[in-house]
Amino acid sequence: MIPVPGFEGRRVAVFGLGRSGITAARALKAGGATPILWDDGVSGRLQAQAEGFIVEDLTAADWSGFAALVLSPGAPLTHPKPHWTVDKAREAGVPVVGDIELFARAIAVLPQGQRPKVVAITGTNGKSTTTALIGWVLQQAGLTVYVGGNIGIGVLALPEPTPGAVYVIEVSSYQLDLTTRFAPDVAILTNISPDHLDRHGGMEGYVAAKRRIFQSRKTAPYVGIDDPYGFAIWQELKAEGRAVDPVSVERPMDDDLGMYLMDDWLTYNAGGRPAPIVDLSKARSLPGRHNAQNAAFAFLAVNDMGIPEETVVKGLLTFPGLAHRMEAVGHIGHVRFINDSKATNADAARQALASYPSVFWIAGGKPKDGGIDDLTDLFPRVTKAYLIGEAAEAFAATLGDTPHVISKTMDAAVAAAAADAQAAGGDQIVLLSPACASFDQYPDFEVRGEAFRAAVLNLGATPETAR
């Protein structure tokens, strides 16, 4: 745990007692604060009371006595309308922060020589794989590495800082909205496409939240420029005089320093002199152009931290992959089953669909705005689709003449896709890439991915061995 200083002896309101909220309360208490907790759900309050925290109805509290409000990322800061705790905090002049901001303050008070390095990653898609990949490569280089944030362990639950350690932190747009002093040494923006627009009041607010990862001029920025939003941010940072490395898998770099994909090779451009770095066709856990982007960010960030190029390349080629993201979970004969449950929107599903010439596609769940309308150019790759969850009927309409069936449940979809893939003969891919949130049938994408894995193994599939 990372104790949070700066609130010693003061009352701090904490709303939302999920993973980040209860962890923030523990970290505040360890730093000497008196956290006052509340949650709309009874179970969260009971857990807090069982741990000995003060649980107080914040609707009736005296907000003038609070030093800060720590807001769960799940509670809206601005849209569709501010959470009621935000209104009360603002009326009382109380600052509203999140767990990433508390982490930033804990790091900032350390003497310079004792301060660990911080690498932060955000983006609509690819941020979890990039985070895990950077953590893996740094670990292979022999460094003390802590990986967490929006992936895995909450940031304040990570071990206390030690000199020479590196924190590799995934941060969401919700978390970035709650920061003012977050100043990572390295910041990566993978890409931006429409997502969570209801929480940010539209695309402008969403882009602004993502851009906050570069709010400190002390931060070394790396930006994916294959979408118009990332390209514009790259241009803005350059105009501010920032030294920024762009990453593209769609176009070569010209005069700018940066990394791009040439055939299967990650290539670094140094003033018009392209230098091939690594052949990604040898990286079995990094298929597809989207993973080339993730690998490029990892190479740039880690190499610029002084890790030798050959060590970084070895780490990229040995990366075991991220659970629920293009994860091979098993095979039945020549039929391979790929778990891409983390594809919670159409843009993420595009990356998976584009990685294979043909697939038996399992999709659906709680739909996002636009559904799969933007994927029509990839429908020729879909041998047949198996539709589950709330989105099934709408997706069926969009698929039109593309072969499909409404399976409703994961078990039914997996069984039907497996049977059809085996009947087709030859090497085949059954791909779960839902292009939807999971909340209609599952509490999160991880549980959905495990349901897919279980359904595959229940058919008698041979589990994939570590690669």
N, C-alpha and C positions, 0 to 999 in steps of 0.2 A: 504493500500500500504506500501511496505517496501522500504524506501529511500536507495539508494546505495551510500555509501561514497567512498572516495579515488580518485575521479575524479573531485573535485571541480575546477571550472573555466577552465576545459579542454574539448576539443572537442572529442567526442566519436562517431564513425561511427556505425550506426545500420542498418543492412540489413535484409529485410524480415519483413513485417508489418502485419503479422497475430497476433494471440492472444499473443504469447510470445514476439514478437518484439515490438509491440506498448506498451505493459506493461513494458518491459525493458526500453523503452524510457521515460515513465512517471516516473519510479523509479529512473533513472539516473538524470532526471531533478529535482526531489524532493531532491536528494542528492547534488545538486549544479553543476552538469555537464552540458555541452552544447551538447546534442545529435544531430547528423546530420543524417537524415533519408533518406533511399531510398528503393524502391521496384520496381520490374519489372512490376508490375501491376498498372494501373492508379488508381483504387479504393483505394488501400492502401495509395498511395501518397496523394490523395484528403482528406482521413480521417485524415492523419497526419497534413496536412495544416489547416484543419478545427479546429484542437486542438491547433494550434499555434506553431507547431514544425517547425524547419528549415528543409526543404526538398531540398536536393542537389544531383545532378547527381554524384554518386560516381565513375563513369567511368572517370570523368574529374577532380576529386578532388585531392588536394595535400595531399597525405597520410602521409607525414612526420609530419603533424600537428595533427594527431590523437593519442590519448592515448591508444585506444583499438578499436577492431572491435567486436561488438556484433552480432553474426551470428544466424540467425534463424535455429532451428533444421531441418527444411525442406531443407536447402541448404547443399550440400555435402562438408564435410571438406577435405576428401582425395579421395574418390572413388564415381563413376567411374573415375572422375577427380575432383580436387579441384575447388570449385566455383571461379569465377573470382575475387571476393572480397578477398578471401583467398590468392590468388596469389599476389594481390596488397598489402595486409597487410604484408605478409612475405617479399616481396621485400623491404618494408619500415621498417621492424623490429617491426611491430605493433602486439601485442599479440591478439590472437583470442579467444574469450570466449563466453559463452552462459548464459542463465538466471539462471541456477542452480549455476554456478560459481559466478555470481553477488550476489545471495542469500547467498552463503557461505561466501563471503567477508563481507557482511553486518552483519552477525551473529558473525564472528570472531573478529570484532573490539569492540564488547560489552564487558564491564567488566564481569569477570567470574560469579559474583553473579547475574547479570542481563541477563545472556545468557539462552535462552530457550533450551529445549531438541529437538533434531532432529532425527526422525526415517525415514530412506530412504529405499525404496523397488524397486528392479528391477528384471528382469527375462523375459524370452520369453512369458510365460503364467502365469496367476495367480496373477500378480502384482497389478492389479486394485482391485480385490476382497480382497487381503491381505491388501492393503492400506485402503480400506473402512472399513474392519473388525477391524483393529487396531484402527482406528479413532473412530469407534462406541464403542468399549470396553473401551477406555480411557474416552470417554464422559460419559458412564454409571458409571464410577468410580468418576465422578465429576470434572475432570480436564478441563482446558481451552485447547481446541484442534483445530488446523487449518489443514485441509486436502486439498491438492492440488498438483501442479506440472503437471505431464503428465496426470493427471486425474482431471476433473472439472476445478477449478480455477488455472490460472497460478501462479507459486510460488511467484512472486514479487507482485501480486495483493492481496495476503493474508494480514491480519492485521499486523501492526507493532508488533515486539517482546515485550512481557511482561514477567517479571520473573515468573517462574512456568508453563509457557505455553509449549505445545508440538506441533511441526510441524511434520505432517506425510506426507511424500513427495514421490510420485511415480516418478521415473526417468527412462527415456528411454536410449537406447544405444547411440542415437544421442546426447542427453544431456550430458551423461557421457563423451563422446569423447571431449567435450568442457570444461572439468573441470581440474583444477590443485590443488585447495586448498579445495575442498569439503571434509569435515570431519564430517559426521553425528555421533551422539552418538551411534546409532544402525544402522546397514546395513544388509539388507536381500536380498539374491539371491535365488529366488524361483526355477528356473530351466533354462536350456538352450537347445534349439533345433534350427536347421537352420532357420534363418529368416533375412531379410534385408541384405543378403550377398552382394548384389550389392553395398551397401553403405559402407561396411567395407572391401571390397576386398577379401571376403571369410570368412570361419569359424574362422580362427585364429584371424582375426581382430575383428570379432563380439564378440568372447569370451574375447579378451583383453579389449574391451570397457566395457563389463559387469563387468569384474573384477575390473575396476577402482573404483567401489563403495567401495572397501576395501583399497584404496590407503593410507589412514591415519592409523597409528598404534593406534591412540586414539579411533578408531571405534570398537565397539563390533560386530563381524561378526556372521551371521547365514546363513547356506548354505544348499540348497536342494541337496541331493547326489544320487538321483535316475537316473540321466543321467550321462554319462561318463565325461562330461565337468565340471559339478558341483562337482562330486567326485574328479576329479583331482585338482580343486581349493581348496577343503577342505584339501586334502593332502598337497598342497603347503603351505597353511596358517598354518597348524600344524607344518610343517617343519621350518617355520619362527618363531616358538615359540608363535604363536597367540593362545589365548583361544577361540575356535570356537565351536559353537553348531551345529551339523548336524541334518537334518530332513529327514526322510525317511518314505514313506508309502508302500514300497516294501520289506523291510527287517528289522529285529529287530536290535537294537544296541547291540554290544557285550560289550567291555570294555569301550567304549567312552561314555561320557555324550552326551545325545541327545534325540530326541523325534521320536517315530515311531507309526504306527498303528497296534493294535492287535485286530482283529475282528472289532468291531465298536468303540473301545476305543482308544483314544489318550493316549499313555503310555510314561512316562519319565523314561529313564534309568539313574540311578545314580550309576556308578561303579558296574554294574552287578546286581543291585537291581531294577527291573522294578516296577514302581508305576503307576497304572491306574489313569488318571486325569479326563476325561470327556467322556461320552457316546454320540458320535456324531449322533447316530440314533435318538436322541431327538432334533437335530438341523435341523429343516425343511428347512432352507434356505442354508444349507451346504451339499447338496447331493454329493455323489461320492468321490473317493479317492483323486482326485485333491483338493477338498475342505477340506479334512482332512489335506492335506499339508498346505493349507492356514491357517486353524485353529491352526495347530501346531506352525507356525511362530508367529501368533498373541499371542498365549499363552506365548511362550518363551519371546518374546520382552516385552510384557506388564508386566508379572510377574517379570521379571528381573528389571523392573523400580520401583519395590516396591509395586505394586498393589496386594492385597491379592488374593490368588488362587480362593477362592469362588466367588469373584467379577469378576474375569476374566472368569470363567466358566459360570456365569450367563450372561455375555455379549455375549459370544459365542453362547449360546442357544437362545438368543433373537435377534440376528442379523437379520434385515429384508431382507437382500440380496442386490445385486447390479443390477441396471438396465442393461439390455442387456446381462447379464451373468447368464444363467440358471434361467431366470426370468419367473415365471408362470404368464401369462398375462390374462388368462381367460379359461373358460371351456364351452363346450356344452354337457350337459349330462355327460357321463363318459369319454369324450374326453378332455384332457388337452392340452393347447397350451403353449409351452416353447420357450421363446425368448433368444437365445444364439448368437445374432448378433455379439457380441464381439469376437467370434471365427473366427479370420481372417486368420488362417492357419490350416493345417491338424492336427497338434499336439493339438491345442486348441479344435478342433472338436472331436478329439479322447476322450477327457475327458468327453464331453457331451454324445457321443454315448455309452461310456462304463458305463454310469450311469443308463441306462434303458435296460431292457431285449429285448424290441422291440420298434421301432419307425417308424413313417411316416416322412421321413427326407427331409427337404427343404435345398438344398445346391446350391452353385454357386456364381458367381460374377466375379471379376477380379482375375484370378488364380495366385497363388504363385508357385515357382519352385517345381516340383514334384507332383503338384496337390493333388489328394487323393490316390496316389499309396500306401502310407504307412498305409492306413486304411482298406485294403482288409480283414484283419482278423476280422473286425467288421461288414462286409457286411451281415453276417447271422442275425444280429440284425435289419437290415433294411427291414421292411415289404415292403416298396416301397419308392422310392426317386423321388423328384420333383425338376427339375434342372432349374436354372435361370441364366441369365447374360451370359457374354462372355465364361465362363467355361463350359456351358451346354453340348456342343458336346463332349469335351474331357472327362468330367466326365461320360457321357453316355458310352463312349468306355471303361473306366476303370471299371465301374459297371458291364459290361458284362451281365451275366444272372440274376443278381439281378434286380428285377422288378423296372422299372423307366420310367419316362416320361419327355420330355422336355417341361416345362411350360413357359419358357422365362421370365414371369413377376411374381412379388410377389403376386399380387391379384389372378392370375390364379393358382399359386402353392398352396396358402392357401385354396382356394375354393375346388380344387381337393383333397388335402390331408384331409381336413375336411370331405368331402363326403365319401372318402374311409375309414377313421377311424370310422365314424359312422356306415357304413355298416358292418364293421368287428365285431362290438359288443364288449361288455365288456370294461374294462379300457384300454384306448389307449392314446398314446402320439404323438402329432404333434410337431416336433422339427425343429426350424430354427437354424441351426448351419452351416454357409455357407462354412467354410474352405477356404475362399477367402477374399481378400480386397473388398471394396464396391464401388470403384471409377468408375466402368463402368456404374452404374445406380444411385448411391447416393453419396453425398459429404463426408459421413463418416458412420461408423458403427452405430452411434446413430440414424441418420436419417433412415437408413435401418431397425433398430429395431422398430422404431416408425411406419414405413410403415407396418411392420408385425403386430404390435399391432392393428393398424387401420383396416387392412384387417380382422383380427380375430373378432374384435368388430362389424364390418359391417355385419358379418354373423349372428349376434345376440347372440354372446357369452356373458356369464356372467363374468364381470371382477373379477379377484382375489381380495379378500380383504386383507388388511394388515395382515401379519402373526405374 
